[in-house]
Amino acid sequence: MNVVHVAPPFLALDENLQYGGIERIINMLRDKQQELGITTHVLAPSDSTVAGLIPTVPSIGIDEIYTSSTAQD
């Protein structure tokens, strides 16, 4: 079985992720699925460093999100 997880473009994923919500869930799911012998891939920002990475775009970053949202107010 092959599984592809799709991560949002905001934060880069890494093996020891200490932040993020969905990013941490994707890591946990991927790890458990690999333990069960399932082939996993992750569509994630290109600056991510996780096993099975299929790079997309560079991460947007939290600072840029907050800066652009306050600039519009």
N, CA, C and O atoms as a printed pandas DataFrame, in Angstrom:
     atom_number atom_name residue_name chain_id  residue_number  x_coord  y_coord  z_coord
0              1         N          MET        A               1    0.850   -1.172    0.000
1              2        CA          MET        A               1    0.000    0.000    0.000
2              3         C          MET        A               1    0.894    1.233    0.000
3              4         O          MET        A               1    1.931    1.256    0.664
4              5         N          ASN        A               2    0.492    2.250   -0.741
5              6        CA          ASN        A               2    1.189    3.533   -0.774
6              7         C          ASN        A               2    0.262    4.610   -0.237
7              8         O          ASN        A               2   -0.921    4.649   -0.577
8              9         N          VAL        A               3    0.805    5.487    0.605
9             10        CA          VAL        A               3    0.034    6.582    1.181
10            11         C          VAL        A               3    0.791    7.888    0.934
11            12         O          VAL        A               3    2.009    7.947    1.100
12            13         N          VAL        A               4    0.064    8.927    0.540
13            14        CA          VAL        A               4    0.659   10.249    0.387
14            15         C          VAL        A               4   -0.058   11.198    1.336
15            16         O          VAL        A               4   -1.282   11.326    1.299
16            17         N          HIS        A               5    0.723   11.866    2.189
17            18        CA          HIS        A               5    0.197   12.890    3.087
18            19         C          HIS        A               5    0.496   14.246    2.461
19            20         O          HIS        A               5    1.562   14.439    1.877
20            21         N          VAL        A               6   -0.434   15.179    2.578
21            22        CA          VAL        A               6   -0.258   16.518    2.013
22            23         C          VAL        A               6   -0.188   17.516    3.162
23            24         O          VAL        A               6   -1.137   17.665    3.931
24            25         N          ALA        A               7    0.942   18.192    3.266
25            26        CA          ALA        A               7    1.160   19.182    4.326
26            27         C          ALA        A               7    0.907   20.583    3.784
27            28         O          ALA        A               7    1.153   20.845    2.606
28            29         N          PRO        A               8    0.417   21.486    4.630
29            30        CA          PRO        A               8    0.236   22.873    4.195
30            31         C          PRO        A               8    1.602   23.536    3.953
31            32         O          PRO        A               8    2.616   23.058    4.460
32            33         N          PRO        A               9    1.634   24.628    3.185
33            34        CA          PRO        A               9    2.914   25.237    2.798
34            35         C          PRO        A               9    3.524   26.175    3.827
35            36         O          PRO        A               9    4.495   26.865    3.514
36            37         N          PHE        A              10    2.993   26.225    5.037
37            38        CA          PHE        A              10    3.428   27.243    5.994
38            39         C          PHE        A              10    4.725   26.915    6.708
39            40         O          PHE        A              10    5.587   27.784    6.834
40            41         N          LEU        A              11    4.891   25.685    7.179
41            42        CA          LEU        A              11    6.064   25.308    7.964
42            43         C          LEU        A              11    6.752   24.101    7.344
43            44         O          LEU        A              11    6.101   23.148    6.916
44            45         N          ALA        A              12    8.075   24.159    7.304
45            46        CA          ALA        A              12    8.839   23.008    6.840
46            47         C          ALA        A              12    8.721   21.893    7.867
47            48         O          ALA        A              12    8.682   22.157    9.069
48            49         N          LEU        A              13    8.666   20.667    7.409
49            50        CA          LEU        A              13    8.607   19.513    8.296
50            51         C          LEU        A              13   10.005   18.967    8.511
51            52         O          LEU        A              13   10.826   18.972    7.594
52            53         N          ASP        A              14   10.277   18.496    9.719
53            54        CA          ASP        A              14   11.511   17.759    9.971
54            55         C          ASP        A              14   11.210   16.612   10.921
55            56         O          ASP        A              14   10.121   16.537   11.489
56            57         N          GLU        A              15   12.166   15.730   11.091
57            58        CA          GLU        A              15   11.950   14.512   11.873
58            59         C          GLU        A              15   11.665   14.790   13.349
59            60         O          GLU        A              15   10.969   14.004   13.992
60            61         N          ASN        A              16   12.185   15.888   13.900
61            62        CA          ASN        A              16   12.041   16.207   15.323
62            63         C          ASN        A              16   11.207   17.459   15.526
63            64         O          ASN        A              16   11.560   18.322   16.329
64            65         N          LEU        A              17   10.120   17.558   14.812
65            66        CA          LEU        A              17    9.277   18.747   14.822
66            67         C          LEU        A              17    8.743   19.045   16.220
67            68         O          LEU        A              17    8.146   18.171   16.849
68            69         N          GLN        A              18    8.947   20.247   16.707
69            70        CA          GLN        A              18    8.503   20.645   18.041
70            71         C          GLN        A              18    7.412   21.721   17.979
71            72         O          GLN        A              18    7.025   22.261   19.015
72            73         N          TYR        A              19    6.924   22.033   16.803
73            74        CA          TYR        A              19    5.930   23.074   16.628
74            75         C          TYR        A              19    4.916   22.608   15.593
75            76         O          TYR        A              19    5.078   21.552   14.982
76            77         N          GLY        A              20    3.885   23.394   15.407
77            78        CA          GLY        A              20    2.894   23.082   14.392
78            79         C          GLY        A              20    1.849   22.097   14.895
79            80         O          GLY        A              20    2.100   21.337   15.831
80            81         N          GLY        A              21    0.696   22.114   14.280
81            82        CA          GLY        A              21   -0.373   21.202   14.641
82            83         C          GLY        A              21   -0.453   20.067   13.645
83            84         O          GLY        A              21   -0.084   18.932   13.947
84            85         N          ILE        A              22   -0.934   20.379   12.464
85            86        CA          ILE        A              22   -1.095   19.344   11.434
86            87         C          ILE        A              22    0.251   18.782   11.020
87            88         O          ILE        A              22    0.345   17.611   10.651
88            89         N          GLU        A              23    1.302   19.603   11.074
89            90        CA          GLU        A              23    2.631   19.131   10.705
90            91         C          GLU        A              23    3.077   17.988   11.629
91            92         O          GLU        A              23    3.650   16.999   11.171
92            93         N          ARG        A              24    2.811   18.132   12.911
93            94        CA          ARG        A              24    3.176   17.081   13.874
94            95         C          ARG        A              24    2.334   15.832   13.665
95            96         O          ARG        A              24    2.837   14.714   13.787
96            97         N          ILE        A              25    1.059   16.015   13.353
97            98        CA          ILE        A              25    0.173   14.872   13.102
98            99         C          ILE        A              25    0.649   14.101   11.868
99           100         O          ILE        A              25    0.675   12.870   11.881
100          101         N          ILE        A              26    1.019   14.804   10.822
101          102        CA          ILE        A              26    1.521   14.147    9.617
102          103         C          ILE        A              26    2.755   13.321    9.950
103          104         O          ILE        A              26    2.876   12.181    9.503
104          105         N          ASN        A              27    3.673   13.886   10.733
105          106        CA          ASN        A              27    4.871   13.138   11.125
106          107         C          ASN        A              27    4.514   11.884   11.905
107          108         O          ASN        A              27    5.063   10.814   11.643
108          109         N          MET        A              28    3.597   12.004   12.866
109          110        CA          MET        A              28    3.214   10.848   13.683
110          111         C          MET        A              28    2.534    9.766   12.841
111          112         O          MET        A              28    2.836    8.582   12.991
112          113         N          LEU        A              29    1.617   10.172   11.955
113          114        CA          LEU        A              29    0.947    9.211   11.080
114          115         C          LEU        A              29    1.946    8.497   10.183
115          116         O          LEU        A              29    1.910    7.275   10.042
116          117         N          ARG        A              30    2.833    9.271    9.583
117          118        CA          ARG        A              30    3.832    8.698    8.678
118          119         C          ARG        A              30    4.714    7.702    9.409
119          120         O          ARG        A              30    4.982    6.615    8.899
120          121         N          ASP        A              31    5.173    8.070   10.614
121          122        CA          ASP        A              31    6.030    7.171   11.396
122          123         C          ASP        A              31    5.314    5.856   11.707
123          124         O          ASP        A              31    5.881    4.780   11.521
124          125         N          LYS        A              32    4.082    5.941   12.176
125          126        CA          LYS        A              32    3.323    4.732   12.533
126          127         C          LYS        A              32    3.041    3.877   11.294
127          128         O          LYS        A              32    3.152    2.652   11.348
128          129         N          GLN        A              33    2.683    4.509   10.196
129          130        CA          GLN        A              33    2.411    3.754    8.973
130          131         C          GLN        A              33    3.667    3.037    8.484
131          132         O          GLN        A              33    3.596    1.900    8.018
132          133         N          GLN        A              34    4.821    3.706    8.591
133          134        CA          GLN        A              34    6.064    3.057    8.184
134          135         C          GLN        A              34    6.375    1.861    9.087
135          136         O          GLN        A              34    6.876    0.843    8.610
136          137         N          GLU        A              35    6.084    1.975   10.386
137          138        CA          GLU        A              35    6.265    0.847   11.311
138          139         C          GLU        A              35    5.417   -0.352   10.880
139          140         O          GLU        A              35    5.810   -1.504   11.066
140          141         N          LEU        A              36    4.245   -0.062   10.303
141          142        CA          LEU        A              36    3.331   -1.116    9.858
142          143         C          LEU        A              36    3.667   -1.643    8.461
143          144         O          LEU        A              36    2.959   -2.496    7.926
144          145         N          GLY        A              37    4.749   -1.130    7.877
145          146        CA          GLY        A              37    5.179   -1.598    6.566
146          147         C          GLY        A              37    4.523   -0.905    5.391
147          148         O          GLY        A              37    4.614   -1.390    4.263
148          149         N          ILE        A              38    3.865    0.216    5.626
149          150        CA          ILE        A              38    3.205    0.968    4.567
150          151         C          ILE        A              38    4.198    1.955    3.968
151          152         O          ILE        A              38    4.907    2.643    4.703
152          153         N          THR        A              39    4.256    2.031    2.646
153          154        CA          THR        A              39    5.113    2.998    1.971
154          155         C          THR        A              39    4.443    4.360    2.033
155          156         O          THR        A              39    3.307    4.517    1.585
156          157         N          THR        A              40    5.142    5.346    2.586
157          158        CA          THR        A              40    4.555    6.683    2.733
158          159         C          THR        A              40    5.390    7.734    2.024
159          160         O          THR        A              40    6.610    7.620    1.912
160          161         N          HIS        A              41    4.699    8.761    1.547
161          162        CA          HIS        A              41    5.320    9.930    0.948
162          163         C          HIS        A              41    4.645   11.160    1.548
163          164         O          HIS        A              41    3.503   11.095    2.002
164          165         N          VAL        A              42    5.358   12.269    1.545
165          166        CA          VAL        A              42    4.814   13.505    2.111
166          167         C          VAL        A              42    5.013   14.632    1.104
167          168         O          VAL        A              42    6.145   14.976    0.762
168          169         N          LEU        A              43    3.905   15.205    0.631
169          170        CA          LEU        A              43    3.965   16.437   -0.162
170          171         C          LEU        A              43    4.092   17.571    0.836
171          172         O          LEU        A              43    3.163   17.828    1.602
172          173         N          ALA        A              44    5.232   18.256    0.839
173          174        CA          ALA        A              44    5.492   19.280    1.846
174          175         C          ALA        A              44    6.430   20.335    1.269
175          176         O          ALA        A              44    7.009   20.144    0.200
176          177         N          PRO        A              45    6.577   21.461    1.990
177          178        CA          PRO        A              45    7.490   22.498    1.512
178          179         C          PRO        A              45    8.873   21.931    1.193
179          180         O          PRO        A              45    9.352   21.008    1.852
180          181         N          SER        A              46    9.500   22.505    0.167
181          182        CA          SER        A              46   10.777   21.974   -0.330
182          183         C          SER        A              46   11.916   22.072    0.673
183          184         O          SER        A              46   12.931   21.393    0.511
184          185         N          ASP        A              47   11.776   22.900    1.705
185          186        CA          ASP        A              47   12.832   22.982    2.718
186          187         C          ASP        A              47   12.590   22.019    3.881
187          188         O          ASP        A              47   13.238   22.127    4.922
188          189         N          SER        A              48   11.664   21.085    3.706
189          190        CA          SER        A              48   11.408   20.046    4.708
190          191         C          SER        A              48   12.489   18.978    4.635
191          192         O          SER        A              48   13.131   18.792    3.602
192          193         N          THR        A              49   12.678   18.281    5.748
193          194        CA          THR        A              49   13.696   17.229    5.795
194          195         C          THR        A              49   13.097   15.968    6.407
195          196         O          THR        A              49   13.543   15.517    7.462
196          197         N          VAL        A              50   12.103   15.404    5.759
197          198        CA          VAL        A              50   11.461   14.178    6.233
198          199         C          VAL        A              50   11.627   13.076    5.200
199          200         O          VAL        A              50   11.805   13.339    4.011
200          201         N          ALA        A              51   11.564   11.847    5.670
201          202        CA          ALA        A              51   11.653   10.706    4.774
202          203         C          ALA        A              51   10.447   10.684    3.835
203          204         O          ALA        A              51    9.328   10.994    4.242
204          205         N          GLY        A              52   10.684   10.319    2.589
205          206        CA          GLY        A              52    9.597   10.215    1.631
206          207         C          GLY        A              52    9.104   11.551    1.108
207          208         O          GLY        A              52    7.987   11.643    0.597
208          209         N          LEU        A              53    9.928   12.592    1.230
209          210        CA          LEU        A              53    9.514   13.940    0.819
210          211         C          LEU        A              53    9.314   14.043   -0.688
211          212         O          LEU        A              53   10.157   13.615   -1.476
212          213         N          ILE        A              54    8.181   14.621   -1.067
213          214        CA          ILE        A              54    7.930   15.064   -2.437
214          215         C          ILE        A              54    7.834   16.573   -2.314
215          216         O          ILE        A              54    6.803   17.084   -1.875
216          217         N          PRO        A              55    8.895   17.315   -2.694
217          218        CA          PRO        A              55    8.929   18.754   -2.442
218          219         C          PRO        A              55    7.932   19.541   -3.284
219          220         O          PRO        A              55    7.669   19.220   -4.443
220          221         N          THR        A              56    7.392   20.574   -2.665
221          222        CA          THR        A              56    6.471   21.480   -3.367
222          223         C          THR        A              56    7.151   22.846   -3.479
223          224         O          THR        A              56    8.089   22.994   -4.263
224          225         N          VAL        A              57    6.716   23.817   -2.740
225          226        CA          VAL        A              57    7.297   25.158   -2.754
226          227         C          VAL        A              57    8.033   25.400   -1.438
227          228         O          VAL        A              57    7.797   24.669   -0.476
228          229         N          PRO        A              58    8.921   26.403   -1.358
229          230        CA          PRO        A              58    9.544   26.713   -0.066
230          231         C          PRO        A              58    8.478   27.102    0.955
231          232         O          PRO        A              58    7.441   27.657    0.592
232          233         N          SER        A              59    8.731   26.813    2.227
233          234        CA          SER        A              59    7.746   27.150    3.259
234          235         C          SER        A              59    7.545   28.654    3.325
235          236         O          SER        A              59    8.469   29.434    3.095
236          237         N          ILE        A              60    6.328   29.040    3.640
237          238        CA          ILE        A              60    5.981   30.457    3.732
238          239         C          ILE        A              60    6.544   31.045    5.010
239          240         O          ILE        A              60    7.048   32.168    4.998
240          241         N          GLY        A              61    6.470   30.323    6.101
241          242        CA          GLY        A              61    7.008   30.780    7.375
242          243         C          GLY        A              61    5.988   31.550    8.189
243          244         O          GLY        A              61    5.196   32.321    7.647
244          245         N          ILE        A              62    6.016   31.336    9.476
245          246        CA          ILE        A              62    5.068   31.976   10.387
246          247         C          ILE        A              62    5.230   33.487   10.392
247          248         O          ILE        A              62    4.236   34.213   10.388
248          249         N          ASP        A              63    6.464   33.971   10.402
249          250        CA          ASP        A              63    6.688   35.422   10.444
250          251         C          ASP        A              63    6.019   36.123    9.271
251          252         O          ASP        A              63    5.406   37.177    9.439
252          253         N          GLU        A              64    6.134   35.543    8.093
253          254        CA          GLU        A              64    5.530   36.155    6.910
254          255         C          GLU        A              64    4.012   36.139    6.979
255          256         O          GLU        A              64    3.361   37.067    6.499
256          257         N          ILE        A              65    3.443   35.099    7.569
257          258        CA          ILE        A              65    1.983   35.024    7.699
258          259         C          ILE        A              65    1.480   36.144    8.595
259          260         O          ILE        A              65    0.536   36.851    8.242
260          261         N          TYR        A              66    2.114   36.310    9.764
261          262        CA          TYR        A              66    1.694   37.343   10.698
262          263         C          TYR        A              66    1.959   38.746   10.155
263          264         O          TYR        A              66    1.154   39.653   10.363
264          265         N          THR        A              67    3.072   38.927    9.468
265          266        CA          THR        A              67    3.404   40.232    8.905
266          267         C          THR        A              67    2.397   40.636    7.844
267          268         O          THR        A              67    1.934   41.776    7.835
268          269         N          SER        A              68    2.051   39.721    6.952
269          270        CA          SER        A              68    1.118   40.064    5.881
270          271         C          SER        A              68   -0.296   40.264    6.409
271          272         O          SER        A              68   -1.033   41.086    5.865
272          273         N          SER        A              69   -0.701   39.540    7.453
273          274        CA          SER        A              69   -2.056   39.713    7.985
274          275         C          SER        A              69   -2.199   41.027    8.751
275          276         O          SER        A              69   -3.265   41.643    8.722
276          277         N          THR        A              70   -1.152   41.459    9.428
277          278        CA          THR        A              70   -1.237   42.744   10.160
278          279         C          THR        A              70   -1.097   43.921    9.211
279          280         O          THR        A              70   -1.606   45.006    9.494
280          281         N          ALA        A              71   -0.414   43.725    8.087
281          282        CA          ALA        A              71   -0.281   44.804    7.116
282          283         C          ALA        A              71   -1.600   45.110    6.436
283          284         O          ALA        A              71   -1.822   46.238    5.997
284          285         N          GLN        A              72   -2.487   44.112    6.343
285          286        CA          GLN        A              72   -3.786   44.322    5.694
286          287         C          GLN        A              72   -4.790   45.016    6.591
287          288         O          GLN        A              72   -5.771   45.583    6.108
288          289         N          ASP        A              73   -4.553   44.978    7.903
289          290        CA          ASP        A              73   -5.509   45.579    8.853
290          291         C          ASP        A              73   -5.487   47.080    8.828
291          292         O          ASP        A              73   -6.233   47.721    9.569
